[in-house]
C-alpha cells in the first residue's frame, strides 16, 4: 500500500508543473515576464537562454519574441572566437529579426574573418555602432546600407586620413547621435544637420574647428566638446551670428594651449532654447577668459539658462556679477576656481546674499582657495533664508536650497569657525545636502 501511495505522490509531483498557474498565462503576458527578467539582470543573454530552455512552450514563445534578443553584440578582434561563438552570434541575429541590433566592433582588422563578414553583411540592421580600428570594411559598405543606424561612437581610427574621409554615414537617414574620440577631425563625413546629440572627446584641436562643426548642426539639442584649444586672440567677425534654435545643453571643455581667449565661441552664437551651460578649463592651474561685453550679448541671445557651471576661467568682479545678473532665475549655480581675484569672489557672494537674488536657486557650489571665516556672515545671508524644514514648507513660497558646496577645494582644514560649522550641521541634520 505504501508503495502505491509513493507512486501516486511521485506522479502528482511530476504532473504539478503541468497545472501550475503560470502555464495558464496568455502568451502576451508570458512575453512581458520574459522581458522583465532579461531587463533586470546583468547577463541578458544568459537569462534569455535560460527561459528558452525551460520547456517546449517557453522555448517557442522566447524564440518568437525578437525583443528578447535585440541586445548589444560585440566583436573584439583581439580576442579569439570559436565556432560556437559565431553560431551564437548568428542565432542572435536570426531570433532578433526583423528588429535592428546594437553593434560594437572593437580593434577592427584588415584581415577578413567569417564572423566579421557576416556582421558587416547585416549592416542594414545595425541600430547603433561603436567602432574602432581599421576602416577597410566600414569604407566598403555602400552608401545607404546603414538605413537603420540611429547612433554612432567612433574612436581610435588607424587608417583614415582627412584627405580621404569615409562617407558611408551620409546615407544614414535615421542617424541622430554621434560621439567622436579620434586623433584628428574630418576623418568621417556625417549628416551634421540631422544630429540631435553630438559629443567630441579626447581630441586636441583648435576651438575654431569645433565651432565650424557646430554651425552645421542646425537641429542639435545636446552638445559636449572637450579638449578645445582656445584662441590666442579674437578673430575678426566677418560672418553673422549663427542661431541654433534647438540647442538645450552645451558643455565646453577647453584644453591648455598657447591661447586663453574663449570669447569667439560665444560671440558667434545665439541659443534661444539653451537651458544648461557648462564652461570648463581642463587645468585648474590655468585659466581661460572671455570678453564681458561679448559674453553678456551672448547671454541676452540665450536668456533661458537655468543651470550654470563654470570651472577654471578668469572672471573679474564685473564679469562675475554680469554673469549672474544676466541669468536672474538660475536653479543651479556651480562656480569653481573661476575668480581672477578675491574681489571677484566677494562680489559674487555679496550679490547672492541680497534679498530676492536668484529666487529659484536650488543648488549652489562655490569652490575657491580664498573662502574662509571672513565670509561666514555673507554665507549665512545666502544659506539660511533659502532653507527651511519640511514641516515649514507650507509657510514658504519659491525654491528651497537642496544642495550646498562651499569650500576651498583640496584645502579642507580650518576653513570655517566651529560655531558656523555647527549651524550648518543643524541644516544638514534637517535634510540639506552639504559639503563644507
N, C-alpha and C positions, 0 to 999 in steps of 0.2 A: 504493500500500500504506500509506504513512504517513497518507494521508487517511482510510483505513478505520480505522486504529488511533486516530486522533484522534477520529473519530466514536464509536468504541466507548468510548474513555475518557470522552468527554463524556456518553455515555449512562449509563455506570456512575456517574459523578458525580451525574447527575440522579436515579438510582434509589437512591443510597446512603441518603438520608433515609428512604426507604420501608422500609428494613431496619434502621434504627437501633434499638438496644436499647430506647430509651425508648418506641418505638411498641408494644412488647410488654407495657408496664406495664398491669396492671389499672386500671380507671377509679378505683377507690378509692385506689390509691397515687398515681396522677396528680393526683387532687384534693388529697392531702396535700402533694405537691410545690408545687402552686399556692398553697396556704395558707401554707406556709413562706416562699415567695418574697414574698408580699404582706405578711406579718407582719415580714419582715426589712428592708424598705425604707422610706424616709421618705415616699415618694409612693405610697400604696397604690393609688390609682385608676389611676395610670399603669401600675403593674405588672399590675393586673387586666386593664386594656385590652390590654396587651401580650400576655399569654398567651392572650387570647381572639382574637387576630388572627394567630397563627402558622399555623394550618391549620384546616380544617373540623372535624376531630375534636376538636382542643383547644377550638375555639370552642363546640362542643356541650357539652363537659364543663364549661367555665368558666361558660357561661350557665345550666347546670343545677345550679350549686353556689351556693346562696344565701349561704353563709358567706363567699364571696369578695366580696360586695357590701354586707354589712350594716355598713358603717362610717359614720363621722360625716358628716352632711350639714349644711352651713352656709348660711344665708341672711342676708346683711347688707344691710339696706335702704339704706345709704348708698352702696352700690356698684351700678352699672348691671349688669343681667343680660340677656344676649342670648337669642334664641330657642334657640340651640344649648345654652346653659346649662340652660334649662328642659327641653329634650329629654333632656339627660344626667341631670338630676335624676329625671325620670320613669323613665328606663331603670334607674337605681339602685334605685328603689323596686320596680320590676317584677321585676328579677333577684334582689333580696333577699327577695322574698315566699316564704313567709309569716312570715319572721323579723321581729322588731322592730328598730328602727333608732335610733341616737343622733341627736338633732337639736339644732342651735344656731341660735336666732333672735335676731339682734342688731339693736338700734336699730329695733325694730318700729314701724311707722307706722299711723296710722288709715286711710291711703289704701289701697284694695284693689289687688291685683295678681293676675294669673292664677297666678303661681308660689306666692305666699303662700296663696291659696285652695286650691290643690292640696295643699300641705303640711299645712294645717290639716284638710283633708278626710281625711287619713290619720293623724289624731291617735291612733286606736286602736292604731297600730303604733309609736308613739314609745316607745323603750326608756329614753332619758334626754333631759332637756330643759335646755338652757342658754338663758336668756331675758332680754331687756332691752327696754325701750321702752314703747310703747302697749299697753294691756291689752285693747283692744276685741275682737279676735278670740279671745284667750285666754278672756275673760269669756263669749263667746258659745258656747263649747264646752259641750255638755250634760253634766250630771253622769253619770259612768260611762264617758265616752268615752276616758279615759286608763287603760284597764284593763291596759295593758302597761307603764306607766311605773314604773321602778324607782328613778330618782334625778332630782333637780331642783336647778338652780342659778339663783336668782332675783336680778336686780340692776338697779339704776337704773330703778326704776319711775317713769313720768312722769305717770300719770293715775289712780292708785288711791288711795283715801282709806280711813282706818281706819273711817269710818262706813259704807262700802260695800265690804267686803273681797271678794276673789274666792274662791269656794268650790269651784271645779272639781276641786281636788286631793283633796277629801274622798272622792271616789269612786275614787281610785287605790289599789286594794286591794294592789298589789304595791310601792307606794312605801316605800322603806326609808332613802333617803339624801336629806338636804335641806341646802342651803347658801344663806345669805342674804347679800346685800350691798346693803342698801336704805337709804332715807332715813328710814324710820320702821317700827316694828314693828306688827303687826296688820293688814297690808295683804292678807295671804293666810291663809286658813284651811287648816290641814294636819291630817292624822290623826296627831297627835303620838304617840299610844300605839303606832303601827306602826313608828316610826322606830328604826333601829339606829345611825345616824350623823347628827349634827347639827352644823352649823357656822354661826356668825354673825360676819361681819367688817365692818369699816369702818362701824360703826353705834354712834354715841354715844347710849347710853340708860342710865338708872339700872340698877344691878345687880339691883334687885328685879324688873325686867321680865324679865331673863334667868332669874332664879331661878324665877319663876312659870311660865315655859315649861318649864323643866327638870323641874319637878314633874309635868308631864303626860306626860313621855317615859318611861313605865314600862318600856320594853323597850330603851332606848338602850344602846349599847355604847361609842361613841366620841363625845365632845363637845368642841368647841372654840369658846369665846366670846371675843370681843375687844372693846375699846373700852367696857368697862363702867365706869360712874361709881360709885365706892364710896359707902357711906352716910356721912352726916355724924355720925350716932350710931346705935347699935344699936337697932333697933325692938324693942318688947316682944314676946316669944314667946307668941303666943296659940294657935298650932296645933302639933300634934305633929311630931316628927322624921319626915321622909319617907325611905323606903328605896327605892333604885333598885338592884335585885338584880343587874343585868347590866352595869352601867357599869364598864368596864375602863380607859378612858383619859380623863382630864379635863384640859383646858387652859383656864386662865382668865387673860385679859389685861385688867388694869384700866387705865383712862384717867385722865389728870389731871382734877381737878374740885374742887368745893367740899369733898367728903368724902375721908377717907383710911381709914375703917374698913371692912374687908372681912370682919369676923367673921361677920355673918349668913349669908354664903354657906356656911359650914361648920357653924354651929350648928344648921341645919335639915336636914342631910343625913346619911344612912347609906349607905355604898357598900361593901358587903362583898366585892365582886368587883374593886375598884379595884386596878390594877397600876401605872399610870403617872399621876403627878400633876405638873402644871406650873402654877406660880403666878407671874405676872409683872406688873410695873407698866411701862407703856409708856415712862415717862420716868424714867431712872436718877437724875436730879437730884431727883425727888420720890419719896416712899415711901408705901407702904400698910402697915397694921398689922392684926394680929388679936389677940384675947384669947388668951393662952397656955392658960388653963384651958379655954376653949371649943374651941380647936383640938385640944388633947390629947384631949378627949372625941370629937371627930370622928375622930382617928386611931384611937382604940380601937374605933370603929364601922366603921372602914375599915382593918383591920390588915395587909393583904397587899400594900401598896405596895412595889414593887421598884425603881422608877425615880422619883427626886425631883429636880425642878428649881425653884429659887426665884430670882427676879430682882426687885430693886428694892423689897423690903419692909424693914421696920424691926424686925429681930429683936434682942431683948435677950439677955443671956447666958443667962437662964433659958429663954427661948423657943427659942433656938438649940439648947441641949442637949436640951431636951424634944423638939424636932422630930426629932432623930436617935435618941434613946434609945427613942422610941416605935415607931420603924421599925428594929429591930436587924439586919435581913437585907437591907439595900439593896444592889443591884448597881450602881446608878448614882446618884451624888450630884453635883449641879450647883448651886453657891451663888454668885451673882454680885451684888455691890453690895447685899447684903441685911442687913448688920450695922449695928445702931444705933450701937454703939461699938466701939472696938478691943478692949475686954474681951470682947465677944461673939465676935469673930473668934478671940481667944486661947482662949476656952472650947471652940470647935468644933475647933480644931487640937489642943488637949490631949486632947480626947475621942477623936479619930481616931488619935492617937499611942499610945493604950493598947493593950496586947496583947489580941488576940481581939475588938477592937471592929470591927464591920461585917466579919465574916469572908468574906462573899460579894462584897465590893466589887470591881468590875472597871473602872469609870470614875469619875474624880474630877476635878472642876473647882471651884476656889475663886478668885474674882477679887475683889480688894478693894484700895483705894488704900493701905492701911496695911501690906500684906505687904512685908517687907524682910529684910535679913540677920539681924535678931534672931530670925526664925522658922526659921532653917535647921536647927537641932538637932531641933526637933519635926517639921519636914518630913521629915528623914531617918528619923525613927521611923515616920512614916506610909508613906513610899515604899518603902524598901529591904526591909522584911520582906514586902512584898506583891509583890515582883518576883523572878523567877529565870529564867535562860535555858532554852531548850527542852531542852537536854541534862540539866538538873537536875530536870525535871518529875516524873520517877519518884520523886524523894525528897520531894515536897511533896504535901500534900493541901489541898483548899479552892481558892478562886478566886485567880487571878493578875491583877494590875493590867494593863489593856490600854491605857488612855489616861489621860494626866495633863495638866491645865491649871491651873497655879498662877502667877498674875501680878497686876500692878497695873492691868490693863486697858490703856488707851491709853499709860500711862507705862511704856514697856518698857525704859528705860535705867537701869542701875545698881540693879537690884533685888536681886541676889544676888552673893555673893563669887565670885571666879574658881574657888577650889577646889570650892565647891558645884556650880557650873555644870559643871565638869569631871566630877564624879561622875555627875551626871545625864546628861551626854553619853555616858558609858560605857553607861548603861542604854539610851539611845536607839540606840546602835550595836548593842546586843543585840536590839533589836526593840520596845522600849517607845515608844509614840507620845507625844511630849512637846511641850507648849507652855509655855515658861518665860520 
